[in-house]
Amino acid sequence: MKKRNFISLLIILLTLIGLLIYLYSKAINVGASLETTHPYLAYAFYAIVSIVVLYFIVRPFLIILFSPSLSFYHLKEINSKKEKKRNYKKLVKLSKKISKKKLVKRENIVILNNELTKSYDNFDEKYLNLKKTIRNVLNDDLKKDIRKIIISSARDTMYLTALSQNSFIDILVVVVNNFNMVKKIVTRCGFRPSYVRLMKLYLNVVMSSLIAEGAENIDFGSLLGGSLKGLAKPLVGSVIDGALNSFFMLRTGFLTRNYIFEESEENKYNIIKSAMVEAAAALPELAVQSVMKPVVDALKGTIVTPTKEIVKKVFSSKPVLEEIAE
């Protein structure tokens, strides 16, 4: 193992240990307050937290850590003829791995295999067409699925942290959902980012958990002034808390995807900036899915669908009275 990878792996392990100690200290505080009510209540709480941590944090962490590493940086722009020939071999290898691991749909595997067997008179044309095919296949299939995973995970985080009024539960939800989301992305891709990128990713998850704790302690109702009264104050505060946590969840998700698909050090700033921009752009979509969709679905079941059925019967060719008589 390279020295750089060894150091990164060591930091990853230390980060996990630090995060577990941090969660343990928070759990002790909650358990101490429960112990005053009944000792067995505190024991039950510790047992539940231990199971959650082991199954939803440690287990996904190990799955990610032992997944194979592969970057898609071979799709970057190259002008040198010598570099192109070298990169073409890597693209062929990448195509075969995508097909072998069935990372994309069957029809896309067929497209990819057909491209590999095509013959071209011009090497540049062959190189560019293979690169374009791989990019199209990944965008059409893999990236769409990853986006769905990110949006779904952020939606769950928004719901749970908005409903929760406890900083420890908020932290636990954010950490568990982050680890689970990264695991799902890695499992779907079939590969994890490099140890260096993984180190940065887990440091980002730790930052998200600290933000979750800080957000829970902020009184958003007071910050908004006297414009909100009664139940509106805690309600708006909870929504803002949930939206803030879901935003950082989106950022982590897009950052994970970028770290897998764009591994070049030259684009380090663009990778982080792109994740932030995409997270901001996805917030309205998340709001629609989280707030509007459940309302629309409820209306469909209680008002819209029954009304449509009545209107159909009224304006159908067969009179309603005749139908009743039958």
Secondary structure, DSSP 8 states (H G I E B T S, - for coil): --HHHHHHHHHHHHHHHHHHHHHHHHHHHHHHHHHTT-HHHHHHHHHHHHHHHIIIIIHHHHHHHTS-B---GGGS----HHHHHHHHHHHHHHHHHHHHTT-S-HHHHHHHHHHHH---S-HHHHHHHHHHHHHHHIIIIIHHHHHHHHHHHHHHHHHHHHH---HHHHHHHHHHHHHHHHHHHHHHHS-B--HHHHHHHHHHHHHHHHHHHHHHHS-HHHHTGGG--TTHHHHHHHHHHHHHHHHHHHHHHHHHHHHHH---GGGHHHHHHHHHHHHHHHHHHHHIIIIIHHHHHHHIIIIIHHHHHHHHHHTSSS-HHHHHH-
